[in-house]
Amino acid sequence: MADEDNKDDFADKTSILQSDTFKLRIAEAGQAPPSIVLLVGPASAIGRQWPLEDTDRIIGRSPNSHIFVDDRSVSKSHAKILLEGGDVSILDLESTNKTVINGQMINPLQPVKLNNNDQIKVGNVIFKYLEKGNLETVASAATYDRGQTDALTGIANRGALDAKGPELFKRSELLGIPLSIITFDIDHFKKVNDTYGHPAGDYVLKEISKIISTRLIRGNDFFARSGGEEFVLLLLGSNLKTAEEVAERIRQTLESHHFEFESKDIPITISAGVAIKNESDEAWDSIYDRSDKALYHSKNSGRNMVAVAE
């Protein structure tokens, strides 16, 4: 009989927990603005969500677009989202490949009101519109964020980096401003794991991510864990000298930081490589490769240093 009572008690608690979680999601959804979610398009952006909190949001291939989609079927300024009196409408901006709502092509420069779950096709790219307070808004945003975030450190992961790099490369070209890259990894990280244990290694990765995110970079800088003990920092608008100074500041800060795990001090240093976009670069990968080579130059030259790509 006692076992039956325990089962009932457990079931009641489980039911309450599920109910409370559902209520929390409903509350979050109630605060969620209308949004559009990418259903079909560049693989790295599938599931990405854009909240519609201001009017005149441009969808386009230009990196300056509010809703930037890197697909050649999309015009540089393809369509415009309008907000007025609680209604959300879309306006085709005389695009080359047209704007289609639920299979029906809309006329250029004539706003069409959007309804919940409408599918919006711009070129070959498809979005779904979610009205204000839609529960799916919270769920889809959480799913996309998990796919873009490193589970251990909470910063961007390699997938997010692969999407952000090309985007910032194009923005740099369009605006005529520099794009610098810093790559670094932890010196002798295998030794840290072997000596202090893998939980200690995880602690070091999380602590480094927290220090750099909160103390050493600007809000618009992009910071990611690219794999294992390697990290990448993208600095849009920073010249090579500034990037080198940032890398050196990171190196010095981490070398002097007191890493302590289970009452044991863990000495940590990093090796870093720095590169900047130049006129001969045709893609973001070129800069990344140069910064990576500079990183390995640092490692082969004794570690705990910053090297700049030529």
Secondary structure as a PSIPRED ss2 file (coil, helix, strand):
# PSIPRED VFORMAT (PSIPRED V4.0)

   1 M C   1.000  0.000  0.000
   2 A H   0.000  1.000  0.000
   3 D H   0.000  1.000  0.000
   4 E H   0.000  1.000  0.000
   5 D H   0.000  1.000  0.000
   6 N H   0.000  1.000  0.000
   7 K H   0.000  1.000  0.000
   8 D H   0.000  1.000  0.000
   9 D H   0.000  1.000  0.000
  10 F H   0.000  1.000  0.000
  11 A H   0.000  1.000  0.000
  12 D H   0.000  1.000  0.000
  13 K H   0.000  1.000  0.000
  14 T H   0.000  1.000  0.000
  15 S H   0.000  1.000  0.000
  16 I H   0.000  1.000  0.000
  17 L H   0.000  1.000  0.000
  18 Q H   0.000  1.000  0.000
  19 S H   0.000  1.000  0.000
  20 D H   0.000  1.000  0.000
  21 T H   0.000  1.000  0.000
  22 F H   0.000  1.000  0.000
  23 K H   0.000  1.000  0.000
  24 L H   0.000  1.000  0.000
  25 R H   0.000  1.000  0.000
  26 I H   0.000  1.000  0.000
  27 A H   0.000  1.000  0.000
  28 E H   0.000  1.000  0.000
  29 A H   0.000  1.000  0.000
  30 G H   0.000  1.000  0.000
  31 Q H   0.000  1.000  0.000
  32 A C   1.000  0.000  0.000
  33 P C   1.000  0.000  0.000
  34 P C   1.000  0.000  0.000
  35 S E   0.000  0.000  1.000
  36 I E   0.000  0.000  1.000
  37 V E   0.000  0.000  1.000
  38 L E   0.000  0.000  1.000
  39 L E   0.000  0.000  1.000
  40 V E   0.000  0.000  1.000
  41 G C   1.000  0.000  0.000
  42 P C   1.000  0.000  0.000
  43 A H   0.000  1.000  0.000
  44 S H   0.000  1.000  0.000
  45 A H   0.000  1.000  0.000
  46 I C   1.000  0.000  0.000
  47 G C   1.000  0.000  0.000
  48 R C   1.000  0.000  0.000
  49 Q E   0.000  0.000  1.000
  50 W E   0.000  0.000  1.000
  51 P E   0.000  0.000  1.000
  52 L C   1.000  0.000  0.000
  53 E C   1.000  0.000  0.000
  54 D C   1.000  0.000  0.000
  55 T C   1.000  0.000  0.000
  56 D C   1.000  0.000  0.000
  57 R E   0.000  0.000  1.000
  58 I E   0.000  0.000  1.000
  59 I E   0.000  0.000  1.000
  60 G E   0.000  0.000  1.000
  61 R C   1.000  0.000  0.000
  62 S C   1.000  0.000  0.000
  63 P C   1.000  0.000  0.000
  64 N C   1.000  0.000  0.000
  65 S C   1.000  0.000  0.000
  66 H C   1.000  0.000  0.000
  67 I E   0.000  0.000  1.000
  68 F E   0.000  0.000  1.000
  69 V C   1.000  0.000  0.000
  70 D C   1.000  0.000  0.000
  71 D C   1.000  0.000  0.000
  72 R C   1.000  0.000  0.000
  73 S C   1.000  0.000  0.000
  74 V C   1.000  0.000  0.000
  75 S C   1.000  0.000  0.000
  76 K C   1.000  0.000  0.000
  77 S C   1.000  0.000  0.000
  78 H C   1.000  0.000  0.000
  79 A E   0.000  0.000  1.000
  80 K E   0.000  0.000  1.000
  81 I E   0.000  0.000  1.000
  82 L E   0.000  0.000  1.000
  83 L E   0.000  0.000  1.000
  84 E E   0.000  0.000  1.000
  85 G C   1.000  0.000  0.000
  86 G C   1.000  0.000  0.000
  87 D E   0.000  0.000  1.000
  88 V E   0.000  0.000  1.000
  89 S E   0.000  0.000  1.000
  90 I E   0.000  0.000  1.000
  91 L E   0.000  0.000  1.000
  92 D E   0.000  0.000  1.000
  93 L C   1.000  0.000  0.000
  94 E C   1.000  0.000  0.000
  95 S C   1.000  0.000  0.000
  96 T C   1.000  0.000  0.000
  97 N C   1.000  0.000  0.000
  98 K C   1.000  0.000  0.000
  99 T E   0.000  0.000  1.000
 100 V E   0.000  0.000  1.000
 101 I E   0.000  0.000  1.000
 102 N C   1.000  0.000  0.000
 103 G C   1.000  0.000  0.000
 104 Q E   0.000  0.000  1.000
 105 M E   0.000  0.000  1.000
 106 I C   1.000  0.000  0.000
 107 N C   1.000  0.000  0.000
 108 P C   1.000  0.000  0.000
 109 L C   1.000  0.000  0.000
 110 Q C   1.000  0.000  0.000
 111 P C   1.000  0.000  0.000
 112 V E   0.000  0.000  1.000
 113 K E   0.000  0.000  1.000
 114 L C   1.000  0.000  0.000
 115 N C   1.000  0.000  0.000
 116 N C   1.000  0.000  0.000
 117 N C   1.000  0.000  0.000
 118 D C   1.000  0.000  0.000
 119 Q E   0.000  0.000  1.000
 120 I E   0.000  0.000  1.000
 121 K E   0.000  0.000  1.000
 122 V E   0.000  0.000  1.000
 123 G C   1.000  0.000  0.000
 124 N C   1.000  0.000  0.000
 125 V E   0.000  0.000  1.000
 126 I E   0.000  0.000  1.000
 127 F E   0.000  0.000  1.000
 128 K E   0.000  0.000  1.000
 129 Y E   0.000  0.000  1.000
 130 L E   0.000  0.000  1.000
 131 E C   1.000  0.000  0.000
 132 K C   1.000  0.000  0.000
 133 G C   1.000  0.000  0.000
 134 N C   1.000  0.000  0.000
 135 L H   0.000  1.000  0.000
 136 E H   0.000  1.000  0.000
 137 T H   0.000  1.000  0.000
 138 V H   0.000  1.000  0.000
 139 A H   0.000  1.000  0.000
 140 S H   0.000  1.000  0.000
 141 A H   0.000  1.000  0.000
 142 A H   0.000  1.000  0.000
 143 T H   0.000  1.000  0.000
 144 Y H   0.000  1.000  0.000
 145 D H   0.000  1.000  0.000
 146 R H   0.000  1.000  0.000
 147 G H   0.000  1.000  0.000
 148 Q H   0.000  1.000  0.000
 149 T E   0.000  0.000  1.000
 150 D C   1.000  0.000  0.000
 151 A C   1.000  0.000  0.000
 152 L C   1.000  0.000  0.000
 153 T C   1.000  0.000  0.000
 154 G C   1.000  0.000  0.000
 155 I C   1.000  0.000  0.000
 156 A E   0.000  0.000  1.000
 157 N C   1.000  0.000  0.000
 158 R H   0.000  1.000  0.000
 159 G H   0.000  1.000  0.000
 160 A H   0.000  1.000  0.000
 161 L H   0.000  1.000  0.000
 162 D H   0.000  1.000  0.000
 163 A H   0.000  1.000  0.000
 164 K H   0.000  1.000  0.000
 165 G H   0.000  1.000  0.000
 166 P H   0.000  1.000  0.000
 167 E H   0.000  1.000  0.000
 168 L H   0.000  1.000  0.000
 169 F H   0.000  1.000  0.000
 170 K H   0.000  1.000  0.000
 171 R H   0.000  1.000  0.000
 172 S H   0.000  1.000  0.000
 173 E H   0.000  1.000  0.000
 174 L H   0.000  1.000  0.000
 175 L H   0.000  1.000  0.000
 176 G C   1.000  0.000  0.000
 177 I C   1.000  0.000  0.000
 178 P C   1.000  0.000  0.000
 179 L E   0.000  0.000  1.000
 180 S E   0.000  0.000  1.000
 181 I E   0.000  0.000  1.000
 182 I E   0.000  0.000  1.000
 183 T E   0.000  0.000  1.000
 184 F E   0.000  0.000  1.000
 185 D E   0.000  0.000  1.000
 186 I E   0.000  0.000  1.000
 187 D C   1.000  0.000  0.000
 188 H C   1.000  0.000  0.000
 189 F H   0.000  1.000  0.000
 190 K H   0.000  1.000  0.000
 191 K H   0.000  1.000  0.000
 192 V H   0.000  1.000  0.000
 193 N H   0.000  1.000  0.000
 194 D H   0.000  1.000  0.000
 195 T H   0.000  1.000  0.000
 196 Y H   0.000  1.000  0.000
 197 G C   1.000  0.000  0.000
 198 H H   0.000  1.000  0.000
 199 P H   0.000  1.000  0.000
 200 A H   0.000  1.000  0.000
 201 G H   0.000  1.000  0.000
 202 D H   0.000  1.000  0.000
 203 Y H   0.000  1.000  0.000
 204 V H   0.000  1.000  0.000
 205 L H   0.000  1.000  0.000
 206 K H   0.000  1.000  0.000
 207 E H   0.000  1.000  0.000
 208 I H   0.000  1.000  0.000
 209 S H   0.000  1.000  0.000
 210 K H   0.000  1.000  0.000
 211 I H   0.000  1.000  0.000
 212 I H   0.000  1.000  0.000
 213 S H   0.000  1.000  0.000
 214 T H   0.000  1.000  0.000
 215 R H   0.000  1.000  0.000
 216 L H   0.000  1.000  0.000
 217 I C   1.000  0.000  0.000
 218 R C   1.000  0.000  0.000
 219 G C   1.000  0.000  0.000
 220 N C   1.000  0.000  0.000
 221 D C   1.000  0.000  0.000
 222 F E   0.000  0.000  1.000
 223 F E   0.000  0.000  1.000
 224 A E   0.000  0.000  1.000
 225 R E   0.000  0.000  1.000
 226 S E   0.000  0.000  1.000
 227 G E   0.000  0.000  1.000
 228 G C   1.000  0.000  0.000
 229 E C   1.000  0.000  0.000
 230 E E   0.000  0.000  1.000
 231 F E   0.000  0.000  1.000
 232 V E   0.000  0.000  1.000
 233 L E   0.000  0.000  1.000
 234 L E   0.000  0.000  1.000
 235 L E   0.000  0.000  1.000
 236 L E   0.000  0.000  1.000
 237 G C   1.000  0.000  0.000
 238 S C   1.000  0.000  0.000
 239 N C   1.000  0.000  0.000
 240 L H   0.000  1.000  0.000
 241 K H   0.000  1.000  0.000
 242 T H   0.000  1.000  0.000
 243 A H   0.000  1.000  0.000
 244 E H   0.000  1.000  0.000
 245 E H   0.000  1.000  0.000
 246 V H   0.000  1.000  0.000
 247 A H   0.000  1.000  0.000
 248 E H   0.000  1.000  0.000
 249 R H   0.000  1.000  0.000
 250 I H   0.000  1.000  0.000
 251 R H   0.000  1.000  0.000
 252 Q H   0.000  1.000  0.000
 253 T H   0.000  1.000  0.000
 254 L H   0.000  1.000  0.000
 255 E H   0.000  1.000  0.000
 256 S H   0.000  1.000  0.000
 257 H C   1.000  0.000  0.000
 258 H C   1.000  0.000  0.000
 259 F C   1.000  0.000  0.000
 260 E E   0.000  0.000  1.000
 261 F E   0.000  0.000  1.000
 262 E C   1.000  0.000  0.000
 263 S C   1.000  0.000  0.000
 264 K E   0.000  0.000  1.000
 265 D E   0.000  0.000  1.000
 266 I C   1.000  0.000  0.000
 267 P C   1.000  0.000  0.000
 268 I C   1.000  0.000  0.000
 269 T C   1.000  0.000  0.000
 270 I E   0.000  0.000  1.000
 271 S E   0.000  0.000  1.000
 272 A E   0.000  0.000  1.000
 273 G E   0.000  0.000  1.000
 274 V E   0.000  0.000  1.000
 275 A E   0.000  0.000  1.000
 276 I E   0.000  0.000  1.000
 277 K C   1.000  0.000  0.000
 278 N C   1.000  0.000  0.000
 279 E C   1.000  0.000  0.000
 280 S C   1.000  0.000  0.000
 281 D C   1.000  0.000  0.000
 282 E C   1.000  0.000  0.000
 283 A C   1.000  0.000  0.000
 284 W H   0.000  1.000  0.000
 285 D H   0.000  1.000  0.000
 286 S H   0.000  1.000  0.000
 287 I H   0.000  1.000  0.000
 288 Y H   0.000  1.000  0.000
 289 D H   0.000  1.000  0.000
 290 R H   0.000  1.000  0.000
 291 S H   0.000  1.000  0.000
 292 D H   0.000  1.000  0.000
 293 K H   0.000  1.000  0.000
 294 A H   0.000  1.000  0.000
 295 L H   0.000  1.000  0.000
 296 Y H   0.000  1.000  0.000
 297 H H   0.000  1.000  0.000
 298 S H   0.000  1.000  0.000
 299 K H   0.000  1.000  0.000
 300 N H   0.000  1.000  0.000
 301 S C   1.000  0.000  0.000
 302 G C   1.000  0.000  0.000
 303 R C   1.000  0.000  0.000
 304 N C   1.000  0.000  0.000
 305 M C   1.000  0.000  0.000
 306 V E   0.000  0.000  1.000
 307 A E   0.000  0.000  1.000
 308 V E   0.000  0.000  1.000
 309 A C   1.000  0.000  0.000
 310 E C   1.000  0.000  0.000
